[in-house]
């Protein structure tokens, strides 16, 4: 079938759309096939049901917790059934941490990691050096280290509802070494400990933390000389590059809890093909093009992307031009926690995020909050565990 145009959707940040649009321009010159990339908000990237996208778009940049839902309802094409085995093997070998496997469900692969990320730490090195402030390496040190900062500086953490949920899961993973979810939901002791940690930060963190997502926090951090450090935020390599913002932000591993092997929550983005697309061959060709290892570490990175391939994360040029972003955060993403793969998880986590945010902001009883959280989990996910 002749095709001159594909439609794709990503999310509304240069990291999310700029490398895709740049690749589309090159692809058009090479093949005559146009790929139009639209965007949705960062919140919609995590929460908007893909059922609302599959009739409108051929290619979808997607969050990995959707895989169970995609499998249960036939929303996305199983890429391992359509792409060559040697290509899939390359993608598996090039996976950064658990990224590749996060898109697998029920023996099918519904997306491939085009972008790799986890929660990492962020800091203004110019400011930390100017006052001789050492970065915390232990999660339990955060309050004490924050107390040592001069009054004009602050620690900030993105704790809007979507992201307080992510920080909560990171802390649960650290405390339990990743073993805190079962058919009943979240372990009560672990959940209460995580909530207590977040509540304990309240007197010491930037006052806008509870309203900010990672992009808003990093924008503020790179523009004003106020936020000096964030222990848990999704990394954005754009801010570690000369010329993107007023000041460079450097990124590193997260502080850790005792001897836990788990570091933080896995993020990133996968490229998927709608099961409703009428242009399968053209979609597969574009996927193979943009996930070529050479494209990942050159065009994709050069255009502001955060590649999904390990060869880019280990590439000297990529690191030299991003304040060593990739090498400095690789350990954290390699030991990241992957959210449970059960149908209904996305509906659960959207409501769970609001519940956790409300619990912390209003200092509600932690035991009650975890019980309510697990009631939500039972309602949305338990029958499918």
VENZICOR-V450366 format. One line per field, one symbol per residue. ss: DSSP state (@ for helix, = for strand, . for the rest). psi: psi as a letter, one per 40 degrees, with the letter a starting at -180 (. if undefined). A space follows every 10 residues. Layout:
ss = ???
psi = ???
This chain:
ss = ....====== =..@@@@@@@ @@@@@@@@@@ @..======= .@@@@@@..@ @@......== ==.@@@@@@@ @@@..=..@@ @...@@@@@@ @@@.=...@@ @@.==..==. .====..=== ===.@@@@@@ @......=@@ @@@@@@@... ...==..... @@@@@@@@@@ @@@@@@.... ==..==.@@@ @@@@@@@@@@ @...=...@@ @..@@@@@@@ @@@...==== ====..@@@@ .........= ==...=.... ....==..== ====.....@ @@@@@@@@@@ ..@@@@@@@@ @@....=.=@ @@@..@@@@@ ....@@@@@@ @@@@..=... ....@@@@@@ @@@@@@@@@@ @....@@@@@ @@@@@@@@@@ .@@@.
psi = hhhehihiha igiddddddd dddddddddd eehhhhhiii iddddddhhe deddedidhh hiideedddd ddefdihhde ediidddddd dddehhbedd eeehhffihe iihehhiiha iiigdddddd efhihhehde eddddddeii deiiiihhfi dddddddddd dddddefege haeebhhddd dddddddddd edeeihdede eiiddddddd dedigdhdih dhihihddee ihedidihhi iaiiiihbeh dhdahhbaii hihheehefd ddddddddde ehddddecdd ddfeigiehd dddehddddd efffdddeed ddddfihhii giiedddddd dddddddddd defihddddd dddddddddd ddee.
